[in-house]
Amino acid sequence: MATAQSTVSLTPSQAAKAKKWILIDADGVVLGRLAAFVALRLKGKHRANFTPHVDCGDNVVIVNAGKVKLTGEKLDAKVYHHHTLYPGGLRTVAARKLYESKADEMIREAVLGMLPKNKLRKRMVKRLKVYLNDQHPHSAQQPTALKLKERDHIEHDYNAVLRNGPAKDFRSEEHTSEL
């Protein structure tokens, strides 16, 4: 006879004890990949005992925020909006101008957009520390340095496709005649 299994969820005090400090170097890392990785760590979804209603993520320190990369034409085409809450108060800033003046705010906005829109969001963002250079005041917490892996880009050989034609479908003429 099998015993009944129960689901174990974290309490807030257990989650506070399990929090770690993580140090991430943003030098040469693409902004979106960095933001997705950091949002996952802030939420705590990398843990086996993830509980959605408890703030169980880690503290994240990002250094070298001024050296993050933007791919494609995003540096020229992307714009950031904010509103002053006055009539006609929509302000627009180009990504290049924001990158040159406040690259740390660009990273913070990208991570903020990837966090859940609920009451835990403000607590998660408080645990994100972003610095423009490689100096940070959190050495007493002994953060664990994590290196983001660069994703292997698959280069498609379009000339080979033009020479050989598209890949054969499994339902070509030979196979359909047997059906």
C-alpha positions in Angstrom: 0.0 0.0 0.0 1.5 3.3 -1.1 1.7 6.2 1.4 0.2 9.5 0.5 2.6 12.2 -0.6 2.2 15.8 0.5 3.3 19.0 -1.1 5.7 21.0 0.9 5.7 24.8 0.5 8.1 27.3 2.0 7.2 29.7 4.8 8.5 33.2 4.6 11.0 32.6 7.5 12.3 29.5 5.7 12.6 31.4 2.4 14.6 34.2 4.2 17.1 31.7 5.5 17.6 30.2 2.0 18.4 33.5 0.2 21.8 33.7 -1.4 23.8 36.5 -2.9 24.7 36.2 -6.6 27.2 38.4 -8.5 26.8 38.7 -12.3 29.2 40.4 -14.6 27.2 42.0 -17.4 30.3 42.7 -19.6 29.4 41.7 -23.2 26.1 40.0 -22.2 23.0 40.7 -24.3 20.4 42.8 -22.3 17.4 40.5 -22.7 19.2 37.3 -21.8 20.7 39.0 -18.7 17.3 40.3 -17.7 15.6 36.9 -18.1 18.3 35.1 -16.1 18.1 37.8 -13.3 14.3 37.7 -13.2 14.3 33.9 -12.8 16.8 34.2 -9.9 14.8 37.0 -8.2 11.6 35.0 -8.4 13.3 31.9 -7.1 12.1 29.6 -9.9 15.5 27.9 -10.0 14.9 26.3 -6.6 13.3 22.9 -6.2 11.1 24.3 -3.3 9.8 27.3 -5.3 6.5 28.6 -3.8 4.7 31.2 -5.9 3.1 33.2 -3.0 6.4 33.5 -1.1 9.3 35.7 -1.9 12.0 33.0 -2.1 14.4 34.4 -4.7 18.1 35.4 -4.3 19.7 38.8 -3.9 21.4 39.7 -7.3 24.3 42.1 -7.8 25.1 43.1 -11.4 28.4 44.8 -12.1 29.7 46.4 -15.3 26.2 47.4 -16.4 27.7 50.0 -18.7 29.1 47.2 -20.9 25.9 45.3 -21.6 25.1 44.7 -25.3 22.0 45.5 -27.4 21.5 43.4 -30.5 20.4 44.5 -33.9 19.2 48.1 -34.4 17.8 48.4 -30.8 20.3 51.0 -29.8 18.8 53.4 -32.4 15.3 52.2 -32.8 14.2 51.3 -29.2 12.6 54.0 -27.1 11.7 54.1 -23.4 8.5 55.9 -22.2 7.5 57.3 -18.8 4.8 59.6 -17.7 5.0 62.5 -15.3 1.3 62.1 -14.3 0.6 65.6 -15.5 -1.6 66.2 -18.6 0.7 65.8 -21.7 3.5 64.5 -19.6 4.6 61.5 -21.7 8.4 61.6 -21.9 10.3 59.5 -24.4 14.0 58.7 -24.3 16.0 56.9 -27.0 17.8 53.8 -26.0 21.2 55.2 -27.1 20.8 58.3 -24.8 19.6 56.1 -21.9 22.5 53.7 -22.5 25.1 56.5 -22.4 23.7 58.2 -19.3 22.0 55.5 -17.2 22.8 52.0 -18.4 21.9 50.7 -14.9 18.3 52.0 -15.3 18.1 50.2 -18.7 18.9 46.9 -17.0 16.5 47.6 -14.1 13.6 48.4 -16.5 14.3 45.2 -18.5 14.2 43.0 -15.4 11.2 44.8 -14.0 9.3 44.0 -17.2 10.0 40.3 -16.7 8.9 40.1 -13.1 5.3 39.2 -12.2 2.9 42.1 -11.8 1.8 41.4 -8.2 2.5 42.4 -4.6 5.8 40.6 -4.5 7.3 42.6 -7.4 8.4 45.5 -5.3 10.2 43.2 -2.8 11.9 41.4 -5.6 13.2 44.6 -7.2 14.6 45.8 -3.9 16.9 42.8 -4.0 18.4 43.8 -7.3 21.5 45.9 -7.1 23.0 47.3 -10.4 26.4 49.1 -10.7 27.9 50.7 -13.7 31.5 49.5 -13.0 33.0 46.5 -11.3 33.0 48.0 -7.8 30.2 47.2 -5.4 29.7 47.6 -1.6 28.4 44.0 -1.1 31.6 42.1 -0.6 30.7 41.5 3.1 27.8 39.3 1.9 30.3 37.1 -0.1 28.3 36.9 -3.3 28.7 33.8 -5.5 30.0 34.8 -9.0 27.9 33.4 -11.8 29.0 33.5 -15.5 26.3 33.6 -18.0 26.9 31.2 -20.8 26.9 32.6 -24.3 24.3 30.8 -26.3 25.6 29.0 -29.4 24.2 30.7 -32.5 23.1 28.4 -35.2 24.2 29.7 -38.6 21.9 28.6 -41.4 23.7 27.8 -44.6 21.1 29.2 -47.0 23.3 28.5 -50.1 23.2 24.8 -49.3 19.4 25.0 -49.1 19.3 26.7 -52.5 21.7 24.1 -54.0 20.0 21.0 -52.6 16.5 22.3 -52.3 14.4 22.2 -49.1 14.4 19.2 -46.9 12.2 16.4 -48.0 8.9 16.0 -46.3 8.2 12.6 -44.9 5.0 12.6 -46.9 6.6 12.8 -50.3 5.2 11.0 -53.4 6.9 7.7 -52.5 5.4 7.5 -49.1 1.9 8.6 -50.0 1.5 5.9 -52.7 2.0 3.3 -50.0 -0.8 4.7 -47.8 
